[in-house]
Amino acid sequence: MKQKKTAKLAGDLIYTVMATVIMNAVLQIIIYPLITRFHGEAVTGNILYFIGIIYIVPQAFGTALNNARLVSRKSCDVTNSDFTHLLVISSALSALICAGVGFYGSSSPGFCVAYGIFSVLYMLRVYAQVEYRLVLNFKKYLLYYIIISSGYLVGFGLYMLTDVWLLIFVMGEVAALAYSFFKGEIFRKDGKAQNRLQVNKIFGMLFLSTLVRDCVNQFDKVILKLTISAEVVTQYHVVSLIAKTMQMLVQPVNSLILSYLTVKDSGLTKKQLLKFTGLALGFGGVFYGVCIAGTPVFVKLFYPDLYSDVMPYNLIVNLGLILGFVATLFMSILLTQEKTSLHMAIQCIWGVCYIVAAYLAVVNLKLWGIAVVTLIANALKLLVAILCTFFSKTEDKNSVSNK
C-alpha cells in the first residue's frame, strides 16, 4: 500500500512538472525570443510589463480562490456554490483594476477593455485548475496545461498576422476555460452554499498574502520599466529566466503539498519535516548550480545581443531567486498546518519591506539594487519560514506516507 502511494505521488509530481515545463517552454523558448527577434527589446519589455500586472492582480485572486478551496476542506465541507460570490467579486475587481492599468499604460479605450476581459479569463483559468487538485487527478492537470500551451501557440500565429499581442494569451485562456466548462464540474452548481463565512475568512487571508507575494515576484518588471526603461526589463528578464523557471517548477511541488496535506487528518511528522528540509535545501543548491551554469548558455543561444550586458548579474540574481524558491516550499507547509494568519503575516511584512527597499535600491543602483535586495529579503524569508514551520508545528501521529 505504501509503495502504491509513493508511486502515485511520484507520478503526480512528474505530471505537474511536465505541465509547468511545457507551458514555460512555449513562452520562454518560442514566443518571447521570437517577439524580441522580430520586434525588438522594447516591445518584449512592454508585453512583459502588462503580463506582470496580470501575474499580480488576477493571479492573486485566482490562486487565493484555488488554495482556499483546498485549505477550507480540511476544516469544513464546501461546494462550488460557496465560491460563486467570490468569483463574481474577483472577476469584477480584476477587470476594473487591469482596465485602469491598461488605460494608464496605453491610453487606448479598446486596449483597456480587452485587457480587462483578458484579466478575468486568466483569473478564472487559474481557479478552474483546482478541480484536478481536489481529486488528485494530475493526468488531467497536465492535459489542461497542454491545452493552454497549444492555445498560446495559436495565439502567437494570430499575433504575427494582426500585431495584437493580447491574442497570444487570450487564446490559451479561452481554450482552457472551454475545456473546463464542457468537461469539468468546477463551474457547475453542486449544492447549496453552506460555509461562506469560513470560506470568506480563509480567502481573505490567502488573497492578501498571495497578492503581496505576486507583487514582489513581478515588481522587477514594473519598477524597472517605470524608473529606467522597457529594454532593462528585458535584460533582467533574460538573466533571471532560468531561476524564475526553477521557481515556476516549485509550483507543482506546492500543488502536491497542498493537495495531499489538506486532506482531513493528514500531516507531516517531525522526522518527515526534517527530511523535507534536507531535500529542499539540497535541491535548492543543485538548482542554483544549474542556473549559474545554464544562464550563459541560454543567453548566448537566444539573446546573444544582450550577453555582455546581463552576465555580470548572473551569480547574485540567481542566488536570490533560488532562496525565494526554497522559502516558498516552507510557506506551503505552513499553510497545511492551518497557520493561515501566520502565513499572511510573514508574507505581508516581507513584501512591504521588499517593495520599499527595492524601489530605493533601483533608483540609486539600477539593476544591482534589485539584485541585492532580492538576495537579502529572500534569505531572511527562508530563515523565518523554516523556524516558523518547526516551532508552530503540532505533532501529528499520522502522515501522508503512512496512511
N, C-alpha and C positions, 0 to 999 in steps of 0.2 A: 504493500500500500504506500509506504514511504517512497519507494523507488518510482512509482507511478506519479506521485505528486511532484517529485523532483523533476521527472521527465517533462511533465506538463508545464511546470514553471520555466524550465529551460526553453521549451518550445515557444511559450508565450513571449519570453524575452527576445528570442530570435525574430518572431513576427513583428513585435513592436519596434525593434531596432531597424529591421528592414523597412518598415513603414516610414520611419524618420529619414533613413538614408535615401530612399527613393525620391521622396519629395524634395529633400535638400540638394540631391544631385541634379535634379531637373532645374532648380532655381540657381544654384551656385556654380554649376559646371556648364550648363547650357544657356539659360536665359540671361542672367546678369552679365557674363562675359561677352555674349553676342550683342547685347544692348550697348555695352561700353565700346566694343569694336566698331559698330555701325553708327552710333550716335554720340559717343564721347563720354568722358567722366562726369561732366555737368549734368547730363540727362540721367545717368545712372544714380548720381548723388541725389538728384531731385526725387526720383522714384523711391529711393531708399528712405528719404525723409518722410514722405507721405505713408509709406508702408510701415515705417517706425511708429507713426501715430496710431495706425491700425493695430499694431502689436502692443500698444499701451491700453487704449480705452476699450474697444470691442473685445480684445483678447482677455482683458481683466474681467469683464462681465462674463464672457463665455467660460473661462477657466474657473471662476468662482462658482458659477452655477453647476458646472461639471463636478467639481470637487465637493460642493455642498451636497449634491445628490449622493455621492459616495459616503461622505463622513456622516451625514444625518441618519443613514440606515443603521448605523451602529447603535444609536440610542432610541430610534423610533421608526415606525413603519410609514413610508411615504409613497405617494403616487405621482404620476405625471401632473395631475391637477394641482398638487402642492406647489408646482413651479410655474404654472401658467402666468400668474400675475407678475412674477419676477422676469419672465421672458418678455412680456409686453413692456414693462418699465425699462428694462435693459436695452431693448430694441430702440425705444423712443429716445433715450438718453444718448445712446451710441450715434444715432442718426443726427441728432441736433449738434452734438459736440463736434463730430467729424465734418459735418456740413459747414460749421463755423470755421474750422481749421482750413477746410478746402477753399472757402471764400477768402480767408486771410492770405492763403498761400498762392492763389491764382487769380482772384477777383473775377472768376468766371461763374455765373449762376449755374450754367449747365454742368460744369465740373463739380461744384459743391453739392448739387443734388445727387449726381451719380456717385460721388464719393461717400455721401451719407447712406445711400442704398447699399453700396458695397460693404460698408461697416456693419450693417445689420445682417447681411448674408454671411459675413465672416463670423460674427458672434454666434449666430445660430448653428453654423457648421461646427464650431469649437464645442458647443454644448452637446450637439447631437451624437458625438462620438462616445459619450458616456454610456450609451446603450450597450456597447460591446464590452466596456469595462465592468458594468454591473453584472453581467452574466459570464465574464471571463472568456469571451469568445474573441480571441485575438487574431484568428484567421480572417474574420470579417473586418476587424480593425485594420488589418493590412490591406484588404481589398478596398476599404474606404479611402485609404491614402493613395492607392494606385489610381482610383477614380479621380481624386483631387489632382494628382500629378499629371494625369492624361489631359484633364481639363486645362491645366496651365499651359501645356504644350499646344493645344488647340488655340487657346487664347493668345499665345505668343505669335502663332501664324496670323491671327487676325490683327494683332498689333502691327506686324510688319506691313500689312496691307492698308491699315487705316490710320496708323500713328497714334492710336488711342491706347495708352498703356494699361489703363484700368481693365481692359478686356482680358489681359493675361490672367488676372486674379479672379475676376468675376466668373469666368468660365469654369474655373476649378471649384469655386464655392457652390455655384449653381448645380454642377454635376453631382457633387457630394450630397447636397440637400435633396435633390431629386431622388437619389438612391435611398436616403433616409425616409422620405415621405412615402415612397412606393413599397419599400421592402422592410422598413423598420417599424417600431412601435413607440418610439420616444415622443412623438408629437401627437399621438392618439390618446383619447380620453380612456383612462383605465380605472375609473372610480372617483369618488368624491375626495376633495381636499380634506385632510384630517389633521395635519400638523404644520400649518402655515407659520404659526408664531415661532416654533422651534426652527423651521427652515429659514425664516427671515433672519433670525439671530445668527445662525451659522453662516448664512450667505453674507451678511453684513460684515462680519469679521474677516471672512475669507476674501471678500471683494477688496477691502481696504488693504490687506497685506499683499494680495496679488497685484493690485494697482501700483503699489509702491515698488514691488519687485520689477514689474514690467516697465515702469517709468525709469528705473535705474538701468535695466537692460537695454533700453532704446535711447537713453539720454545722450549717448555719444552722437548719434545721428542728428538729434535735434540741436544740441548745443553747438556742435561743430559747424553745422550749416548756418545757424543764426549768428555766431560770433566770428567765423572765419569764411568758409565757402563750401559749396557743394562738392568741389573737387577734393577737399580734405576729407569729407565724409566718405568718399570712395576709397581714399588712401587708408583710412582707419579700418574701413570695412574689409579691405583686402588683407591687411596684416593680421587682423583678428579673426579671419574667416574660419580657419581650421579649429581654433579654440572654441569659437562660437558654435561650430558644428558639433564639437565634442559636448558642449553644453546642451545642445539640442538632443544629443544621444542620451542624456540623463533623463529626458522626459519619459522615454519608455520605461526606464527603471522606476521613476516616480509613479508612473501609471500602475506598474505591478505592485509597488509598495502600498499605494492607496487602495487598489482593487482587492488585494489579498488581505491586508491587515485592517481594513474597515469592516470586514465581516464580523458579526457578533461573536464575542468570546475568543477573538484571535489576538495575537500579540507576540512580542519577542521576549525571550528570557534574557537575563543579564549576560549569560555566556554567548548567546547568539548576537547580542548587541556588540559585544567585544569583537567577535569575528567580523561582523559587518563593518565596524570601524577600521579594522585592519585591511579589509578588502577595499573599502572606499579610498583610504589613503594610498594604498598600493596602486590601484588603478589610476588614481589621480597623478601619481608620479610617472606611470607609463604613458598616460595621455599627454603629459607635459613634454616628455621626450619626443613623442610623435609630432607634437605641434612645432617645436623648435627645429626639428629636422625637416618636417614636411612643408612648412610655410615658404622657405626659399624656393623649393621645387615648384610649388603651386603658383607662386607669383611669377616665376620665370616662364612657366608654361602659358598661363592665362592672362597675366597682366605685365608683360615684360617691360613696358614703358615706365612702370611705377617701381621697379625693383630697387633702384638706388634710393628712392625717396622713403620707402617703408621699412627696409631691412634693419635700420638702427633700432627700431622699436620692438623687434621680434621677441627677445627674451622676456622683457618686463611685461609687455601686453599679454602674452600668452600665459605667464605665471599668474597674473592677477585674475584672468578669466577662468583658469583651471581651478584655482582656490574657490572661486564662486560656484563652480560646477559641483565640487565636493560638498560645499556648505548646503547646497540645495537638497542633496540627499538626506542630510540630517534634519533639515527643516520638514521634510516629508514624514520622517519617522516621528517627529514631534507632533504632527497632525494626527497620526494614527493613535497616539497616546491620549487623544481627546484634549490636548492642550492648545485649543484654538486661540484663546486670548493671549497666551504667552507667545505663540507663533506670530500673531498680529503685532504684538509689542516689539518683538525683535525686528520684524520687517520694517515697521514704521520708523523706529529710531535709526536703524541702519540706513534706510532710504533717504530720510531727511538729511542726515549728516553727509551722506554721499553726494547728494544733489548740490548742496551748498558748497561743499569742498571742491567738487568737480568744476562747478561754474567758476569759482575764484581761480582755480588752478589753470583752467583752459584760457581764461582771459590773460593770465600772466605768463604761462609756459606753453601754451598751444597743445600739441599732441602729447608732449611729455607730461603735461599736467594731468590729463585724464588717465594716462597710463599709470602714473604713480598713485593717484588717489584710488583707482580701481584695485590695485595691488594691496594697499593698506586696508581699505574698507572690507574687502573680501576675506583677508586673513583674519581680521578681528571677528567678522561674522562667523567664520568657520569655528573659531575657538569657542565663541559663546554658544553656538548651536550644539557642539559636541558636549559641552558642560551641561547645558540645559537638558539634553536628551538623556544623559545618565542620571543627573540629580533629580529630575522631575519624574523619572520612571517609576511606575508602580509594578512590582514584580508580578508576573502572570505565570500560573502553573502550566498553561498551555502555550503553544507556539504554532506558527504557521506550518512548521515542518513536522510536527508530531501529532497533528490532528488526524 
